[in-house]
């Protein structure tokens, strides 16, 4: 793996102009979907996994913004 890529992955990236607002927008939309899943899906392992993977998606989307701009 590229040394610069590793450094980028394990370095704090302070938010730049407009990034914090986009992070919040992504979280807001994901929260709406999580609420929908919570209301429509029966309590189950699958429901828990769906919400966990949604949390993962938010984290990776925000990481994409932080690491690549």
N, CA, C and O atoms as a MOPAC input file, in Angstrom:
PM7 MOZYME 1SCF
protein

 N      0.84100 1    -1.17300 1     0.00000 1
 C      0.00000 1     0.00000 1     0.00000 1
 C      0.88600 1     1.23500 1     0.00000 1
 O      1.96000 1     1.24700 1     0.60100 1
 N      0.43100 1     2.24700 1    -0.66700 1
 C      1.16500 1     3.50000 1    -0.78000 1
 C      1.30400 1     4.16300 1     0.59300 1
 O      0.32200 1     4.29000 1     1.32400 1
 N      2.52100 1     4.58300 1     0.94200 1
 C      2.81400 1     5.20100 1     2.23400 1
 C      1.99600 1     6.48800 1     2.41000 1
 O      1.50200 1     6.75300 1     3.50600 1
 N      1.84600 1     7.28100 1     1.35800 1
 C      1.06900 1     8.51600 1     1.43900 1
 C     -0.39900 1     8.20800 1     1.70100 1
 O     -1.06500 1     8.94400 1     2.42900 1
 N     -0.91300 1     7.12000 1     1.11000 1
 C     -2.29500 1     6.71400 1     1.34700 1
 C     -2.49500 1     6.34200 1     2.81200 1
 O     -3.49300 1     6.73000 1     3.42000 1
 N     -1.56200 1     5.60100 1     3.37500 1
 C     -1.64900 1     5.24800 1     4.79600 1
 C     -1.63200 1     6.49600 1     5.67400 1
 O     -2.41000 1     6.60700 1     6.62100 1
 N     -0.75400 1     7.41900 1     5.35800 1
 C     -0.68200 1     8.65600 1     6.13900 1
 C     -2.00400 1     9.41200 1     6.06000 1
 O     -2.47600 1     9.94700 1     7.06300 1
 N     -2.60400 1     9.45700 1     4.86500 1
 C     -3.88200 1    10.14600 1     4.69100 1
 C     -4.99100 1     9.48100 1     5.49900 1
 O     -5.84800 1    10.16200 1     6.06300 1
 N     -4.97400 1     8.16400 1     5.55300 1
 C     -6.00800 1     7.42400 1     6.27700 1
 C     -5.93600 1     7.64200 1     7.79200 1
 O     -6.96100 1     7.61300 1     8.47200 1
 N     -4.73600 1     7.85700 1     8.31500 1
 C     -4.54400 1     7.93800 1     9.76500 1
 C     -4.12200 1     9.32600 1    10.23700 1
 O     -3.43400 1     9.46600 1    11.24800 1
 N     -4.54300 1    10.34800 1     9.49300 1
 C     -4.26300 1    11.72900 1     9.84900 1
 C     -5.57700 1    12.44500 1    10.08600 1
 O     -6.54800 1    12.22000 1     9.36300 1
 N     -5.61700 1    13.30500 1    11.09200 1
 C     -6.80500 1    14.11400 1    11.34200 1
 C     -6.94000 1    15.12400 1    10.21100 1
 O     -5.96500 1    15.75400 1     9.80400 1
 N     -8.15000 1    15.26500 1     9.71700 1
 C     -8.43700 1    16.22300 1     8.65600 1
 C     -9.43000 1    17.24700 1     9.19800 1
 O    -10.62800 1    16.97900 1     9.28000 1
 N     -8.92800 1    18.40500 1     9.56100 1
 C     -9.80300 1    19.46400 1    10.06200 1
 C    -10.75800 1    19.88400 1     8.94800 1
 O    -10.35200 1    19.98100 1     7.79000 1
 N    -12.01800 1    20.13200 1     9.28600 1
 C    -12.98000 1    20.53300 1     8.25500 1
 C    -12.56000 1    21.82000 1     7.55400 1
 O    -12.12100 1    22.78000 1     8.18700 1
 N    -12.70600 1    21.81300 1     6.24500 1
 C    -12.45000 1    23.00600 1     5.43100 1
 C    -13.79300 1    23.66700 1     5.15200 1
 O    -14.83800 1    23.16800 1     5.57000 1
 N    -13.76000 1    24.78700 1     4.44700 1
 C    -14.97100 1    25.54500 1     4.14900 1
 C    -16.05600 1    24.65900 1     3.54500 1
 O    -15.84400 1    23.99800 1     2.52800 1
 N    -17.21700 1    24.66000 1     4.18900 1
 C    -18.37000 1    23.95000 1     3.67000 1
 C    -18.44000 1    22.47600 1     3.99700 1
 O    -19.49600 1    21.86400 1     3.83000 1
 N    -17.35100 1    21.88500 1     4.45700 1
 C    -17.35200 1    20.44700 1     4.71800 1
 C    -18.23500 1    20.08900 1     5.91300 1
 O    -18.99600 1    19.12400 1     5.84100 1
 N    -18.15200 1    20.83200 1     6.99200 1
 C    -18.93800 1    20.50800 1     8.18600 1
 C    -20.43000 1    20.50600 1     7.87100 1
 O    -21.17700 1    19.66700 1     8.37400 1
 N    -20.85300 1    21.44100 1     7.04300 1
 C    -22.25900 1    21.49500 1     6.65300 1
 C    -22.64600 1    20.26200 1     5.84500 1
 O    -23.74500 1    19.73500 1     6.01800 1
 N    -21.76400 1    19.79400 1     4.96800 1
 C    -22.04000 1    18.59100 1     4.17700 1
 C    -22.04500 1    17.34700 1     5.05600 1
 O    -22.85900 1    16.44900 1     4.84200 1
 N    -21.15300 1    17.27700 1     6.03900 1
 C    -21.17400 1    16.15400 1     6.98600 1
 C    -22.53900 1    16.09600 1     7.67900 1
 O    -23.15100 1    15.03500 1     7.79900 1
 N    -22.99500 1    17.26800 1     8.13100 1
 C    -24.26400 1    17.34100 1     8.84700 1
 C    -25.42600 1    16.96400 1     7.92900 1
 O    -26.36400 1    16.30200 1     8.37300 1
 N    -25.38500 1    17.36500 1     6.68300 1
 C    -26.44000 1    17.04900 1     5.73300 1
 C    -26.52700 1    15.53500 1     5.51300 1
 O    -27.61400 1    14.95600 1     5.49900 1
 N    -25.35800 1    14.90800 1     5.34100 1
 C    -25.31500 1    13.45400 1     5.17100 1
 C    -25.89300 1    12.76200 1     6.40800 1
 O    -26.70400 1    11.84400 1     6.28600 1
 N    -25.47400 1    13.20300 1     7.59400 1
 C    -25.99800 1    12.60600 1     8.82900 1
 C    -27.50600 1    12.79400 1     8.95500 1
 O    -28.21100 1    11.87800 1     9.38000 1
 N    -28.00500 1    13.96700 1     8.59200 1
 C    -29.44000 1    14.24900 1     8.67900 1
 C    -30.23300 1    13.30700 1     7.77400 1
 O    -31.23400 1    12.73000 1     8.19900 1
 N    -29.78800 1    13.15300 1     6.53600 1
 C    -30.48700 1    12.28400 1     5.59100 1
 C    -30.42600 1    10.82200 1     6.04800 1
 O    -31.40800 1    10.08900 1     5.93100 1
 N    -29.27400 1    10.40800 1     6.56400 1
 C    -29.13800 1     9.04000 1     7.06000 1
 C    -30.04200 1     8.81600 1     8.26900 1
 O    -30.62400 1     7.74300 1     8.42200 1
 N    -30.15700 1     9.81400 1     9.11300 1
 C    -31.03700 1     9.70600 1    10.28200 1
 C    -32.48300 1     9.50500 1     9.83700 1
 O    -33.21600 1     8.71500 1    10.43100 1
 N    -32.88700 1    10.21900 1     8.79500 1
 C    -34.24800 1    10.04400 1     8.27600 1
 C    -34.45800 1     8.61400 1     7.78900 1
 O    -35.49400 1     8.01200 1     8.06800 1
 N    -33.48300 1     8.06700 1     7.06500 1
 C    -33.59900 1     6.69300 1     6.58400 1
 C    -33.58000 1     5.71500 1     7.75300 1
 O    -34.33600 1     4.74400 1     7.75400 1
 N    -32.72400 1     5.95700 1     8.75300 1
 C    -32.67900 1     5.08100 1     9.92400 1
 C    -34.02300 1     5.08700 1    10.64200 1
 O    -34.48500 1     4.04400 1    11.10500 1
 N    -34.64600 1     6.24600 1    10.73700 1
 C    -35.96100 1     6.34300 1    11.36500 1
 C    -36.99200 1     5.53700 1    10.58600 1
 O    -37.81100 1     4.83500 1    11.18000 1
 N    -36.95600 1     5.63300 1     9.27300 1
 C    -37.87300 1     4.87200 1     8.42600 1
 C    -37.67100 1     3.37300 1     8.60600 1
 O    -38.63400 1     2.62300 1     8.76700 1
 N    -36.41700 1     2.94200 1     8.57700 1
 C    -36.11200 1     1.52600 1     8.78700 1
 C    -36.61700 1     1.08000 1    10.15600 1
 O    -37.20900 1     0.00800 1    10.28800 1
 N    -36.38300 1     1.89600 1    11.16200 1
 C    -36.79900 1     1.55500 1    12.52000 1
 C    -38.32300 1     1.41500 1    12.62100 1
 O    -38.82400 1     0.55100 1    13.34000 1
 N    -39.04200 1     2.25800 1    11.90700 1
 C    -40.50200 1     2.21700 1    11.94400 1
 C    -41.07600 1     1.04800 1    11.13500 1
 O    -42.07600 1     0.45400 1    11.53900 1
 N    -40.45400 1     0.71200 1     9.99900 1
 C    -41.04200 1    -0.26100 1     9.08100 1
 C    -40.55000 1    -1.68900 1     9.26300 1
 O    -41.27700 1    -2.63800 1     8.97000 1
 N    -39.34500 1    -1.84700 1     9.73500 1
 C    -38.77000 1    -3.19100 1     9.85700 1
 C    -38.98700 1    -3.73000 1    11.26900 1
 O    -38.88300 1    -2.98800 1    12.24600 1
 N    -39.28900 1    -5.02200 1    11.37200 1
 C    -39.43600 1    -5.60000 1    12.70900 1
 C    -38.08300 1    -5.67000 1    13.41300 1
 O    -37.04100 1    -5.80900 1    12.77200 1
 N    -38.11800 1    -5.57300 1    14.73100 1
 C    -36.88100 1    -5.70700 1    15.49600 1
 C    -36.26200 1    -7.06200 1    15.18500 1
 O    -36.90200 1    -8.10600 1    15.30800 1
 N    -35.00700 1    -7.01300 1    14.78000 1
 C    -34.32600 1    -8.24100 1    14.36300 1
 C    -32.84800 1    -7.94400 1    14.15900 1
 O    -32.41800 1    -6.79100 1    14.15300 1
 N    -32.09700 1    -8.99800 1    13.99400 1
 C    -30.67700 1    -8.87100 1    13.67300 1
 C    -30.50600 1    -8.09700 1    12.37200 1
 O    -29.62300 1    -7.24800 1    12.24900 1
 N    -31.37400 1    -8.40600 1    11.39500 1
 C    -31.28400 1    -7.76300 1    10.08400 1
 C    -31.52100 1    -6.25300 1    10.17800 1
 O    -30.84800 1    -5.46300 1     9.51600 1
 N    -32.48100 1    -5.87600 1    11.00300 1
 C    -32.74700 1    -4.44400 1    11.20800 1
 C    -31.53700 1    -3.77100 1    11.85000 1
 O    -31.13000 1    -2.68300 1    11.44100 1
 N    -30.97300 1    -4.42100 1    12.84700 1
 C    -29.77900 1    -3.87500 1    13.49500 1
 C    -28.62900 1    -3.72300 1    12.51400 1
 O    -27.91300 1    -2.72200 1    12.52600 1
 N    -28.46400 1    -4.73200 1    11.66300 1
 C    -27.40100 1    -4.65600 1    10.65300 1
 C    -27.65700 1    -3.53900 1     9.65300 1
 O    -26.72600 1    -2.84000 1     9.25400 1
 N    -28.90300 1    -3.36400 1     9.24500 1
 C    -29.23500 1    -2.29400 1     8.30600 1
 C    -28.85000 1    -0.93900 1     8.88700 1
 O    -28.26400 1    -0.10600 1     8.19500 1
 N    -29.17600 1    -0.72300 1    10.14500 1
 C    -28.84900 1     0.55900 1    10.77700 1
 C    -27.34400 1     0.69300 1    10.99000 1
 O    -26.78800 1     1.77700 1    10.81100 1
 N    -26.68300 1    -0.39500 1    11.36800 1
 C    -25.22500 1    -0.35700 1    11.51900 1
 C    -24.54400 1    -0.02700 1    10.19900 1
 O    -23.61300 1     0.77900 1    10.16000 1
 N    -25.00400 1    -0.64500 1     9.12200 1
 C    -24.39600 1    -0.37200 1     7.81500 1
 C    -24.69000 1     1.04500 1     7.34400 1
 O    -23.89100 1     1.63700 1     6.61900 1
 N    -25.81600 1     1.58700 1     7.74700 1
 C    -26.10700 1     2.98300 1     7.45000 1
 C    -25.12600 1     3.88900 1     8.19200 1
 O    -24.64200 1     4.87600 1     7.63800 1
 N    -24.83600 1     3.55000 1     9.44300 1
 C    -23.80700 1     4.29600 1    10.18900 1
 C    -22.46100 1     4.20400 1     9.46100 1
 O    -21.74700 1     5.19900 1     9.33500 1
 N    -22.12800 1     3.01400 1     8.99000 1
 C    -20.88200 1     2.82500 1     8.22800 1
 C    -20.87300 1     3.71300 1     6.98300 1
 O    -19.86700 1     4.35400 1     6.67700 1
 N    -21.99200 1     3.74300 1     6.27400 1
 C    -22.07700 1     4.54100 1     5.04100 1
 C    -21.85700 1     6.02200 1     5.33500 1
 O    -21.17600 1     6.71400 1     4.57800 1
 N    -22.42900 1     6.50600 1     6.43000 1
 C    -22.23900 1     7.90500 1     6.81100 1
 C    -20.76300 1     8.16400 1     7.10200 1
 O    -20.19400 1     9.15200 1     6.63800 1
 N    -20.15500 1     7.27200 1     7.86800 1
 C    -18.74800 1     7.44600 1     8.20300 1
 C    -17.87900 1     7.48200 1     6.94700 1
 O    -17.01000 1     8.34500 1     6.82500 1
 N    -18.10300 1     6.56200 1     6.02000 1
 C    -17.28700 1     6.50400 1     4.81300 1
 C    -17.56500 1     7.67200 1     3.87600 1
 O    -16.64600 1     8.16200 1     3.22000 1
 N    -18.80400 1     8.12400 1     3.80000 1
 C    -19.11400 1     9.29400 1     2.97400 1
 C    -18.40700 1    10.52800 1     3.51400 1
 O    -17.83400 1    11.31200 1     2.75700 1
 N    -18.45600 1    10.69200 1     4.84200 1
 C    -17.76200 1    11.83500 1     5.44000 1
 C    -16.25200 1    11.70400 1     5.31000 1
 O    -15.55900 1    12.70300 1     5.11900 1
 N    -15.73700 1    10.49200 1     5.41000 1
 C    -14.29400 1    10.27800 1     5.21300 1
 C    -13.89000 1    10.62200 1     3.78000 1
 O    -12.81000 1    11.16700 1     3.55000 1
 N    -14.75100 1    10.30800 1     2.82600 1
 C    -14.45700 1    10.63500 1     1.43100 1
 C    -14.28400 1    12.13600 1     1.26100 1
 O    -13.37800 1    12.59100 1     0.56200 1
 N    -15.15800 1    12.90000 1     1.90300 1
 C    -15.05000 1    14.35100 1     1.83800 1
 C    -13.77300 1    14.82200 1     2.53400 1
 O    -13.00800 1    15.60400 1     1.97100 1
 N    -13.54600 1    14.34700 1     3.75200 1
 C    -12.40500 1    14.80300 1     4.55000 1
 C    -11.07000 1    14.45300 1     3.91200 1
 O    -10.14700 1    15.26800 1     3.89400 1
 N    -10.97400 1    13.24100 1     3.39300 1
 C     -9.67600 1    12.74700 1     2.91500 1
 C     -9.32700 1    13.19000 1     1.49900 1
 O     -8.15600 1    13.17200 1     1.12100 1
 N    -10.31300 1    13.58300 1     0.72100 1
 C    -10.05000 1    13.78000 1    -0.70300 1
 C    -10.27500 1    15.19200 1    -1.20500 1
 O    -10.30300 1    15.42900 1    -2.41300 1
 N    -10.43500 1    16.11900 1    -0.29700 1
 C    -10.55500 1    17.51400 1    -0.73400 1
 C     -9.43600 1    18.34700 1    -0.16500 1
 O     -9.36900 1    19.54800 1    -0.42300 1

